[in-house]
Every structure is written in C-alpha cells, then in structure tokens.
Amino acid sequence: MQNHFVRFGLMIGVASILLNILLYVYDPILLLGAGSWIGLIICIYFMVKSVSVTRSENGGFLSLSESFKSSWLAYVLGSFISSIFMFILVNYIDPSLIESIRDAQIDALKQTSQLFNYSENQLEELISAIKDTNPSGLAQIAVTIPVSFLFPGAILAIVIAAIMKRNRPDQSNSTSQNENYDHF
C-alpha cells in the first residue's frame, strides 16, 4: 500500500496556503473567520480523496484503521504545513496581524463572557492575558498544532473512516464466527 496520505497531505498544505494568500490579499481579517471554514472544507475533501484512492488501490476494500490512518495522516501533514505558513505570515511577513488576531479574540471573549457569567474582573484578567501573549508565537503554536491534530483532525478522520471503510467479505464473516466461538 502506497502512502497516499503524503500526496494528499501536501495538497491540503498547498491548497491552504493558496487560500490564505488569497484571503490575506483580499482582507486579512477573513483569515480568522471564513478562512478557517473554507480551510476545513479543503481538508475534508482531500482526506476523503486520500481514503478513496487508498481503498481503490486495495481492490475496493479498506479496514477502519487503514481508512483512519490514510485520512488522519493527510490532515496532520496538511495542517502542519499550513500552520508553518501562517506562523511565517503573522510573525515575519505582516506582524500587524498579531494585533488583528488579538482584537478578534477579545471580541469573541466579550461575546461569550455573558454565556459563562464572567464578572468584570474576570473579563479584564482574561483580556489582559490575551494582550500579553502572541497568539501566533512558538509557545501558542506548540500547543495548538497538537490539539488540532486531535480536534478536529482525529474526529474528522474517524468519521470519514467509518463512512468509507469497506471490509472484505471474508474478514467480516471470519470475525463474526470467531466472536461466536469466544462465548463458549
């Protein structure tokens, strides 16, 4: 079995970079909202393609674990490439984006603060913490990239894998028969 996830992971990375460049040129604020959703759609598309090509190569059959591996590793590679590009864009090409990201985070915090019943002091502390950190610094990226591998990455991958898996007929019969014998 070839590692199609590498090819499709690179496609996710390149497509995400192109999308981010287009959004950045049009309106950098779009990177924070629309860019995330469009980027997610791009990831899903190429994750499905990775599983589809891998399954076709295996005669139309693919186990859940192989399907998961193909889609999740494509996501991991693509999101890693995209994250590196965004790190370079925000920290070296246009550092003014850091302030835009902070402003967007503060606006989102203010909107959700009522939901969580934050006091004025709590809200001010949280806003102060946002102002004191670089949302695209190495420390933040070191935390957010691995978390994104799990959510939404692994969640999407397991959903895609469950939908697209197709066990060989002989595997499903032998598994069922073995399960029946295990009860005796």
WODAKA-V546481 format. One record per run of one state. SS is the DSSP state (alpha for helix, beta for strand, coil for the rest). FROM is the first residue (numbers start at 1). TO is the last residue. Records with the same first field share a line. If there is no record, write none. Layout:
SS: FROM-TO ; FROM-TO
This chain:
coil: 1-3 ; 32-33 ; 58-61 ; 63-63 ; 94-95 ; 114-119 ; 132-137 ; 165-165 ; 167-168 ; 183-184
alpha: 4-31 ; 34-57 ; 64-93 ; 96-113 ; 120-131 ; 138-164 ; 169-182
beta: 62-62 ; 166-166
